Amino acid sequence: MRVSQGRERPLTVHHLNQLLLVCSLVLLVAVAAVRISSRSGLPSLLVYLGIGVLMGQDGIGNIHFSNAELTQVIGYAALVVILAEGGLGTKWKEIKPALPAASALALGGVAVSVGVTASAAHFLIGLEWRQALIVGAVVSSTDAAAVFSVLRKIPLPARVTGTLEAESGFNDAPVVILVVAFSTAGPVPHWYVLLGEIALELAIGAAIGLAVGWLGSWGLRHVALPASGLYPIAVMAIAVTAYAGGALAHGSGFLGVYLASMVMGNAKLPHWPATRGFADGLGWIAQIGMFVLLGLLVTPHDLGDDVVPALVIGLVLTMVARPLSVVLCLVPFRVPWQEQTLMSWAGLRGAVPIILATIPMVQGVDASRRIFNIVFVLVVVYTLVQGPTLPWLARKLQLGEDAEAADLGIESAPLERLRGHLLSVAIPEGSKMHGVEVAELRLPPGAAVTLVVREGKSFVPLPTTVLRRGDELLVVTTDPVRDAAERRLRSVGHGGKLAGWLGTNGAGGR
């Protein structure tokens, strides 16, 4: 099968049915592959890329696809959705203390990484300076989805997770600016001109993102929509508006969508569980579609000559550039060496570098196909190496054991006609709610534990029922005490039965 570049035949219902069948089968395979990646510890991006490669011209699908411009457009759209989903899931209480360190890594760390990696690409591989700078800028952006897909089961200090999450949300913006600047025809601007452009675009994007997020949150809290299913659509539309507004104002749309989504994600919006689930589903679809398309774009039989250059550049990036940027940027914050070590190794490259590698292809930069191949091989190989070893490194550094108690998983479903809420509370490993009796939860009047699900069996608990890790509780609350009940549950999860008396407060946001 070949993607036509010339005159197209009219699309019939039969063709549409075939397309829908292929797309649905790809989605089903990709969803099933999530199970494989979760068991093996590999980031799911590798599985999706593999599906795209198998469907491509060197695979069983024999699909010839070479439209870099279309790939870039779809990649940008997918990245907007992924950043929106990430922003909606960012807890302000966790990220707030880490903002200074994350900002330093997202700006200063990118500069260090670009300089060191570009120098290696020029002197060790022999790329011209423009091409070397493009490679250095492309691979300097980290990917939170790849990192947390591996570390999601490991409790880490809030400073580590907050710093990595914020860095990955912030550093996309300056990297995109650098790649576009280096890929544009003409002389490369002086460093101080680039610095000024980056600062201006980030400021515009941040201002528009915060404004759109605040206005959107205010509107959704004060305007009653006729159906609960409209709230998730409205939230995603507001997030996309922040991106479009920032981009049209010559600012950073990527920073705008992330900040707007983060504001809405911490604003206690109506029907939040439905909104969060909708955004999570869209994020998965965006990742699957984007990685499959990137896998189609690559030509495996052309990668042979670029494997060694990719390994060399990746080695310098992983062992020199990333650790050096972490050490230099975190000096003022007195971060322990164990956390610096983990953050250095956790600089996974995922969706963003491969998408950005299509920019020089669209701009017609010399050796742009080689740049794309080098980035593709680098991302695949070093994700394959770093991904499975991150949990092991966290345990060796004793960061998982020293982390605070794992936060409870709490989902809230509004019972509008009854003017109440149903909270589903999952007690994770490491929670200090283990061993606490139901009566010792000391929930506020108007809240009660109505059901406990343990090892697949459910029962109505007594006041003396002892809770265990792995239990799932159903808690019914009235409207006025819903927030107080959640705060109390999180407080006990972090401090045990004496929480409150010993000054232990609930942690985490939604």
Secondary structure as a PSIPRED ss2 file (coil, helix, strand):
# PSIPRED VFORMAT (PSIPRED V4.0)

   1 M C   1.000  0.000  0.000
   2 R E   0.000  0.000  1.000
   3 V C   1.000  0.000  0.000
   4 S C   1.000  0.000  0.000
   5 Q C   1.000  0.000  0.000
   6 G C   1.000  0.000  0.000
   7 R C   1.000  0.000  0.000
   8 E C   1.000  0.000  0.000
   9 R C   1.000  0.000  0.000
  10 P C   1.000  0.000  0.000
  11 L C   1.000  0.000  0.000
  12 T C   1.000  0.000  0.000
  13 V H   0.000  1.000  0.000
  14 H H   0.000  1.000  0.000
  15 H H   0.000  1.000  0.000
  16 L H   0.000  1.000  0.000
  17 N H   0.000  1.000  0.000
  18 Q H   0.000  1.000  0.000
  19 L H   0.000  1.000  0.000
  20 L H   0.000  1.000  0.000
  21 L H   0.000  1.000  0.000
  22 V H   0.000  1.000  0.000
  23 C H   0.000  1.000  0.000
  24 S H   0.000  1.000  0.000
  25 L H   0.000  1.000  0.000
  26 V H   0.000  1.000  0.000
  27 L H   0.000  1.000  0.000
  28 L H   0.000  1.000  0.000
  29 V H   0.000  1.000  0.000
  30 A H   0.000  1.000  0.000
  31 V H   0.000  1.000  0.000
  32 A H   0.000  1.000  0.000
  33 A H   0.000  1.000  0.000
  34 V H   0.000  1.000  0.000
  35 R H   0.000  1.000  0.000
  36 I H   0.000  1.000  0.000
  37 S H   0.000  1.000  0.000
  38 S H   0.000  1.000  0.000
  39 R H   0.000  1.000  0.000
  40 S H   0.000  1.000  0.000
  41 G C   1.000  0.000  0.000
  42 L C   1.000  0.000  0.000
  43 P C   1.000  0.000  0.000
  44 S H   0.000  1.000  0.000
  45 L H   0.000  1.000  0.000
  46 L H   0.000  1.000  0.000
  47 V H   0.000  1.000  0.000
  48 Y H   0.000  1.000  0.000
  49 L H   0.000  1.000  0.000
  50 G H   0.000  1.000  0.000
  51 I H   0.000  1.000  0.000
  52 G H   0.000  1.000  0.000
  53 V H   0.000  1.000  0.000
  54 L H   0.000  1.000  0.000
  55 M H   0.000  1.000  0.000
  56 G E   0.000  0.000  1.000
  57 Q C   1.000  0.000  0.000
  58 D C   1.000  0.000  0.000
  59 G C   1.000  0.000  0.000
  60 I C   1.000  0.000  0.000
  61 G C   1.000  0.000  0.000
  62 N C   1.000  0.000  0.000
  63 I E   0.000  0.000  1.000
  64 H E   0.000  0.000  1.000
  65 F C   1.000  0.000  0.000
  66 S C   1.000  0.000  0.000
  67 N C   1.000  0.000  0.000
  68 A H   0.000  1.000  0.000
  69 E H   0.000  1.000  0.000
  70 L H   0.000  1.000  0.000
  71 T H   0.000  1.000  0.000
  72 Q H   0.000  1.000  0.000
  73 V H   0.000  1.000  0.000
  74 I H   0.000  1.000  0.000
  75 G H   0.000  1.000  0.000
  76 Y H   0.000  1.000  0.000
  77 A H   0.000  1.000  0.000
  78 A H   0.000  1.000  0.000
  79 L H   0.000  1.000  0.000
  80 V H   0.000  1.000  0.000
  81 V H   0.000  1.000  0.000
  82 I H   0.000  1.000  0.000
  83 L H   0.000  1.000  0.000
  84 A H   0.000  1.000  0.000
  85 E H   0.000  1.000  0.000
  86 G H   0.000  1.000  0.000
  87 G H   0.000  1.000  0.000
  88 L H   0.000  1.000  0.000
  89 G C   1.000  0.000  0.000
  90 T C   1.000  0.000  0.000
  91 K C   1.000  0.000  0.000
  92 W H   0.000  1.000  0.000
  93 K H   0.000  1.000  0.000
  94 E H   0.000  1.000  0.000
  95 I H   0.000  1.000  0.000
  96 K H   0.000  1.000  0.000
  97 P H   0.000  1.000  0.000
  98 A H   0.000  1.000  0.000
  99 L H   0.000  1.000  0.000
 100 P H   0.000  1.000  0.000
 101 A H   0.000  1.000  0.000
 102 A H   0.000  1.000  0.000
 103 S H   0.000  1.000  0.000
 104 A H   0.000  1.000  0.000
 105 L H   0.000  1.000  0.000
 106 A H   0.000  1.000  0.000
 107 L H   0.000  1.000  0.000
 108 G H   0.000  1.000  0.000
 109 G H   0.000  1.000  0.000
 110 V H   0.000  1.000  0.000
 111 A H   0.000  1.000  0.000
 112 V H   0.000  1.000  0.000
 113 S H   0.000  1.000  0.000
 114 V H   0.000  1.000  0.000
 115 G H   0.000  1.000  0.000
 116 V H   0.000  1.000  0.000
 117 T H   0.000  1.000  0.000
 118 A H   0.000  1.000  0.000
 119 S H   0.000  1.000  0.000
 120 A H   0.000  1.000  0.000
 121 A H   0.000  1.000  0.000
 122 H H   0.000  1.000  0.000
 123 F H   0.000  1.000  0.000
 124 L H   0.000  1.000  0.000
 125 I H   0.000  1.000  0.000
 126 G C   1.000  0.000  0.000
 127 L C   1.000  0.000  0.000
 128 E C   1.000  0.000  0.000
 129 W H   0.000  1.000  0.000
 130 R H   0.000  1.000  0.000
 131 Q H   0.000  1.000  0.000
 132 A H   0.000  1.000  0.000
 133 L H   0.000  1.000  0.000
 134 I H   0.000  1.000  0.000
 135 V H   0.000  1.000  0.000
 136 G H   0.000  1.000  0.000
 137 A H   0.000  1.000  0.000
 138 V H   0.000  1.000  0.000
 139 V C   1.000  0.000  0.000
 140 S C   1.000  0.000  0.000
 141 S C   1.000  0.000  0.000
 142 T C   1.000  0.000  0.000
 143 D C   1.000  0.000  0.000
 144 A H   0.000  1.000  0.000
 145 A H   0.000  1.000  0.000
 146 A H   0.000  1.000  0.000
 147 V H   0.000  1.000  0.000
 148 F H   0.000  1.000  0.000
 149 S H   0.000  1.000  0.000
 150 V H   0.000  1.000  0.000
 151 L H   0.000  1.000  0.000
 152 R C   1.000  0.000  0.000
 153 K C   1.000  0.000  0.000
 154 I C   1.000  0.000  0.000
 155 P C   1.000  0.000  0.000
 156 L C   1.000  0.000  0.000
 157 P C   1.000  0.000  0.000
 158 A H   0.000  1.000  0.000
 159 R H   0.000  1.000  0.000
 160 V H   0.000  1.000  0.000
 161 T H   0.000  1.000  0.000
 162 G H   0.000  1.000  0.000
 163 T H   0.000  1.000  0.000
 164 L H   0.000  1.000  0.000
 165 E H   0.000  1.000  0.000
 166 A H   0.000  1.000  0.000
 167 E H   0.000  1.000  0.000
 168 S H   0.000  1.000  0.000
 169 G H   0.000  1.000  0.000
 170 F H   0.000  1.000  0.000
 171 N C   1.000  0.000  0.000
 172 D H   0.000  1.000  0.000
 173 A H   0.000  1.000  0.000
 174 P H   0.000  1.000  0.000
 175 V H   0.000  1.000  0.000
 176 V H   0.000  1.000  0.000
 177 I H   0.000  1.000  0.000
 178 L H   0.000  1.000  0.000
 179 V H   0.000  1.000  0.000
 180 V H   0.000  1.000  0.000
 181 A H   0.000  1.000  0.000
 182 F H   0.000  1.000  0.000
 183 S H   0.000  1.000  0.000
 184 T C   1.000  0.000  0.000
 185 A C   1.000  0.000  0.000
 186 G C   1.000  0.000  0.000
 187 P C   1.000  0.000  0.000
 188 V C   1.000  0.000  0.000
 189 P C   1.000  0.000  0.000
 190 H C   1.000  0.000  0.000
 191 W H   0.000  1.000  0.000
 192 Y H   0.000  1.000  0.000
 193 V H   0.000  1.000  0.000
 194 L H   0.000  1.000  0.000
 195 L H   0.000  1.000  0.000
 196 G H   0.000  1.000  0.000
 197 E H   0.000  1.000  0.000
 198 I H   0.000  1.000  0.000
 199 A H   0.000  1.000  0.000
 200 L H   0.000  1.000  0.000
 201 E H   0.000  1.000  0.000
 202 L H   0.000  1.000  0.000
 203 A H   0.000  1.000  0.000
 204 I H   0.000  1.000  0.000
 205 G H   0.000  1.000  0.000
 206 A H   0.000  1.000  0.000
 207 A H   0.000  1.000  0.000
 208 I H   0.000  1.000  0.000
 209 G H   0.000  1.000  0.000
 210 L H   0.000  1.000  0.000
 211 A H   0.000  1.000  0.000
 212 V H   0.000  1.000  0.000
 213 G H   0.000  1.000  0.000
 214 W H   0.000  1.000  0.000
 215 L H   0.000  1.000  0.000
 216 G H   0.000  1.000  0.000
 217 S H   0.000  1.000  0.000
 218 W H   0.000  1.000  0.000
 219 G H   0.000  1.000  0.000
 220 L H   0.000  1.000  0.000
 221 R H   0.000  1.000  0.000
 222 H H   0.000  1.000  0.000
 223 V C   1.000  0.000  0.000
 224 A C   1.000  0.000  0.000
 225 L C   1.000  0.000  0.000
 226 P C   1.000  0.000  0.000
 227 A C   1.000  0.000  0.000
 228 S C   1.000  0.000  0.000
 229 G C   1.000  0.000  0.000
 230 L H   0.000  1.000  0.000
 231 Y H   0.000  1.000  0.000
 232 P H   0.000  1.000  0.000
 233 I H   0.000  1.000  0.000
 234 A H   0.000  1.000  0.000
 235 V H   0.000  1.000  0.000
 236 M H   0.000  1.000  0.000
 237 A H   0.000  1.000  0.000
 238 I H   0.000  1.000  0.000
 239 A H   0.000  1.000  0.000
 240 V H   0.000  1.000  0.000
 241 T H   0.000  1.000  0.000
 242 A H   0.000  1.000  0.000
 243 Y H   0.000  1.000  0.000
 244 A H   0.000  1.000  0.000
 245 G H   0.000  1.000  0.000
 246 G H   0.000  1.000  0.000
 247 A H   0.000  1.000  0.000
 248 L H   0.000  1.000  0.000
 249 A C   1.000  0.000  0.000
 250 H C   1.000  0.000  0.000
 251 G C   1.000  0.000  0.000
 252 S C   1.000  0.000  0.000
 253 G H   0.000  1.000  0.000
 254 F H   0.000  1.000  0.000
 255 L H   0.000  1.000  0.000
 256 G H   0.000  1.000  0.000
 257 V H   0.000  1.000  0.000
 258 Y H   0.000  1.000  0.000
 259 L H   0.000  1.000  0.000
 260 A H   0.000  1.000  0.000
 261 S H   0.000  1.000  0.000
 262 M H   0.000  1.000  0.000
 263 V H   0.000  1.000  0.000
 264 M H   0.000  1.000  0.000
 265 G H   0.000  1.000  0.000
 266 N C   1.000  0.000  0.000
 267 A C   1.000  0.000  0.000
 268 K C   1.000  0.000  0.000
 269 L C   1.000  0.000  0.000
 270 P C   1.000  0.000  0.000
 271 H C   1.000  0.000  0.000
 272 W H   0.000  1.000  0.000
 273 P H   0.000  1.000  0.000
 274 A H   0.000  1.000  0.000
 275 T H   0.000  1.000  0.000
 276 R H   0.000  1.000  0.000
 277 G H   0.000  1.000  0.000
 278 F H   0.000  1.000  0.000
 279 A H   0.000  1.000  0.000
 280 D H   0.000  1.000  0.000
 281 G H   0.000  1.000  0.000
 282 L H   0.000  1.000  0.000
 283 G H   0.000  1.000  0.000
 284 W H   0.000  1.000  0.000
 285 I H   0.000  1.000  0.000
 286 A H   0.000  1.000  0.000
 287 Q H   0.000  1.000  0.000
 288 I H   0.000  1.000  0.000
 289 G H   0.000  1.000  0.000
 290 M H   0.000  1.000  0.000
 291 F H   0.000  1.000  0.000
 292 V H   0.000  1.000  0.000
 293 L H   0.000  1.000  0.000
 294 L H   0.000  1.000  0.000
 295 G H   0.000  1.000  0.000
 296 L H   0.000  1.000  0.000
 297 L H   0.000  1.000  0.000
 298 V C   1.000  0.000  0.000
 299 T C   1.000  0.000  0.000
 300 P H   0.000  1.000  0.000
 301 H H   0.000  1.000  0.000
 302 D H   0.000  1.000  0.000
 303 L C   1.000  0.000  0.000
 304 G H   0.000  1.000  0.000
 305 D H   0.000  1.000  0.000
 306 D H   0.000  1.000  0.000
 307 V H   0.000  1.000  0.000
 308 V H   0.000  1.000  0.000
 309 P H   0.000  1.000  0.000
 310 A H   0.000  1.000  0.000
 311 L H   0.000  1.000  0.000
 312 V H   0.000  1.000  0.000
 313 I H   0.000  1.000  0.000
 314 G H   0.000  1.000  0.000
 315 L H   0.000  1.000  0.000
 316 V H   0.000  1.000  0.000
 317 L H   0.000  1.000  0.000
 318 T H   0.000  1.000  0.000
 319 M H   0.000  1.000  0.000
 320 V H   0.000  1.000  0.000
 321 A H   0.000  1.000  0.000
 322 R H   0.000  1.000  0.000
 323 P H   0.000  1.000  0.000
 324 L H   0.000  1.000  0.000
 325 S H   0.000  1.000  0.000
 326 V H   0.000  1.000  0.000
 327 V H   0.000  1.000  0.000
 328 L H   0.000  1.000  0.000
 329 C H   0.000  1.000  0.000
 330 L H   0.000  1.000  0.000
 331 V H   0.000  1.000  0.000
 332 P H   0.000  1.000  0.000
 333 F H   0.000  1.000  0.000
 334 R C   1.000  0.000  0.000
 335 V C   1.000  0.000  0.000
 336 P C   1.000  0.000  0.000
 337 W H   0.000  1.000  0.000
 338 Q H   0.000  1.000  0.000
 339 E H   0.000  1.000  0.000
 340 Q H   0.000  1.000  0.000
 341 T H   0.000  1.000  0.000
 342 L H   0.000  1.000  0.000
 343 M H   0.000  1.000  0.000
 344 S H   0.000  1.000  0.000
 345 W H   0.000  1.000  0.000
 346 A C   1.000  0.000  0.000
 347 G C   1.000  0.000  0.000
 348 L C   1.000  0.000  0.000
 349 R C   1.000  0.000  0.000
 350 G C   1.000  0.000  0.000
 351 A H   0.000  1.000  0.000
 352 V H   0.000  1.000  0.000
 353 P H   0.000  1.000  0.000
 354 I H   0.000  1.000  0.000
 355 I H   0.000  1.000  0.000
 356 L H   0.000  1.000  0.000
 357 A C   1.000  0.000  0.000
 358 T H   0.000  1.000  0.000
 359 I H   0.000  1.000  0.000
 360 P H   0.000  1.000  0.000
 361 M H   0.000  1.000  0.000
 362 V H   0.000  1.000  0.000
 363 Q H   0.000  1.000  0.000
 364 G C   1.000  0.000  0.000
 365 V C   1.000  0.000  0.000
 366 D C   1.000  0.000  0.000
 367 A C   1.000  0.000  0.000
 368 S H   0.000  1.000  0.000
 369 R H   0.000  1.000  0.000
 370 R H   0.000  1.000  0.000
 371 I H   0.000  1.000  0.000
 372 F H   0.000  1.000  0.000
 373 N H   0.000  1.000  0.000
 374 I H   0.000  1.000  0.000
 375 V H   0.000  1.000  0.000
 376 F H   0.000  1.000  0.000
 377 V H   0.000  1.000  0.000
 378 L H   0.000  1.000  0.000
 379 V H   0.000  1.000  0.000
 380 V H   0.000  1.000  0.000
 381 V H   0.000  1.000  0.000
 382 Y H   0.000  1.000  0.000
 383 T H   0.000  1.000  0.000
 384 L H   0.000  1.000  0.000
 385 V H   0.000  1.000  0.000
 386 Q H   0.000  1.000  0.000
 387 G H   0.000  1.000  0.000
 388 P H   0.000  1.000  0.000
 389 T H   0.000  1.000  0.000
 390 L H   0.000  1.000  0.000
 391 P H   0.000  1.000  0.000
 392 W H   0.000  1.000  0.000
 393 L H   0.000  1.000  0.000
 394 A H   0.000  1.000  0.000
 395 R H   0.000  1.000  0.000
 396 K H   0.000  1.000  0.000
 397 L C   1.000  0.000  0.000
 398 Q C   1.000  0.000  0.000
 399 L H   0.000  1.000  0.000
 400 G H   0.000  1.000  0.000
 401 E H   0.000  1.000  0.000
 402 D H   0.000  1.000  0.000
 403 A C   1.000  0.000  0.000
 404 E C   1.000  0.000  0.000
 405 A C   1.000  0.000  0.000
 406 A C   1.000  0.000  0.000
 407 D C   1.000  0.000  0.000
 408 L C   1.000  0.000  0.000
 409 G E   0.000  0.000  1.000
 410 I E   0.000  0.000  1.000
 411 E E   0.000  0.000  1.000
 412 S E   0.000  0.000  1.000
 413 A E   0.000  0.000  1.000
 414 P E   0.000  0.000  1.000
 415 L E   0.000  0.000  1.000
 416 E C   1.000  0.000  0.000
 417 R C   1.000  0.000  0.000
 418 L C   1.000  0.000  0.000
 419 R C   1.000  0.000  0.000
 420 G E   0.000  0.000  1.000
 421 H E   0.000  0.000  1.000
 422 L E   0.000  0.000  1.000
 423 L E   0.000  0.000  1.000
 424 S E   0.000  0.000  1.000
 425 V E   0.000  0.000  1.000
 426 A E   0.000  0.000  1.000
 427 I C   1.000  0.000  0.000
 428 P C   1.000  0.000  0.000
 429 E C   1.000  0.000  0.000
 430 G C   1.000  0.000  0.000
 431 S C   1.000  0.000  0.000
 432 K C   1.000  0.000  0.000
 433 M C   1.000  0.000  0.000
 434 H C   1.000  0.000  0.000
 435 G C   1.000  0.000  0.000
 436 V C   1.000  0.000  0.000
 437 E E   0.000  0.000  1.000
 438 V H   0.000  1.000  0.000
 439 A H   0.000  1.000  0.000
 440 E H   0.000  1.000  0.000
 441 L H   0.000  1.000  0.000
 442 R C   1.000  0.000  0.000
 443 L C   1.000  0.000  0.000
 444 P C   1.000  0.000  0.000
 445 P C   1.000  0.000  0.000
 446 G C   1.000  0.000  0.000
 447 A E   0.000  0.000  1.000
 448 A E   0.000  0.000  1.000
 449 V E   0.000  0.000  1.000
 450 T E   0.000  0.000  1.000
 451 L E   0.000  0.000  1.000
 452 V E   0.000  0.000  1.000
 453 V E   0.000  0.000  1.000
 454 R E   0.000  0.000  1.000
 455 E C   1.000  0.000  0.000
 456 G C   1.000  0.000  0.000
 457 K E   0.000  0.000  1.000
 458 S E   0.000  0.000  1.000
 459 F E   0.000  0.000  1.000
 460 V C   1.000  0.000  0.000
 461 P C   1.000  0.000  0.000
 462 L C   1.000  0.000  0.000
 463 P C   1.000  0.000  0.000
 464 T C   1.000  0.000  0.000
 465 T C   1.000  0.000  0.000
 466 V E   0.000  0.000  1.000
 467 L C   1.000  0.000  0.000
 468 R C   1.000  0.000  0.000
 469 R C   1.000  0.000  0.000
 470 G C   1.000  0.000  0.000
 471 D C   1.000  0.000  0.000
 472 E E   0.000  0.000  1.000
 473 L E   0.000  0.000  1.000
 474 L E   0.000  0.000  1.000
 475 V E   0.000  0.000  1.000
 476 V E   0.000  0.000  1.000
 477 T E   0.000  0.000  1.000
 478 T E   0.000  0.000  1.000
 479 D H   0.000  1.000  0.000
 480 P H   0.000  1.000  0.000
 481 V H   0.000  1.000  0.000
 482 R H   0.000  1.000  0.000
 483 D H   0.000  1.000  0.000
 484 A H   0.000  1.000  0.000
 485 A H   0.000  1.000  0.000
 486 E H   0.000  1.000  0.000
 487 R H   0.000  1.000  0.000
 488 R H   0.000  1.000  0.000
 489 L H   0.000  1.000  0.000
 490 R H   0.000  1.000  0.000
 491 S H   0.000  1.000  0.000
 492 V H   0.000  1.000  0.000
 493 G H   0.000  1.000  0.000
 494 H H   0.000  1.000  0.000
 495 G H   0.000  1.000  0.000
 496 G C   1.000  0.000  0.000
 497 K C   1.000  0.000  0.000
 498 L C   1.000  0.000  0.000
 499 A C   1.000  0.000  0.000
 500 G C   1.000  0.000  0.000
 501 W C   1.000  0.000  0.000
 502 L C   1.000  0.000  0.000
 503 G C   1.000  0.000  0.000
 504 T C   1.000  0.000  0.000
 505 N C   1.000  0.000  0.000
 506 G C   1.000  0.000  0.000
 507 A C   1.000  0.000  0.000
 508 G C   1.000  0.000  0.000
 509 G C   1.000  0.000  0.000
 510 R C   1.000  0.000  0.000
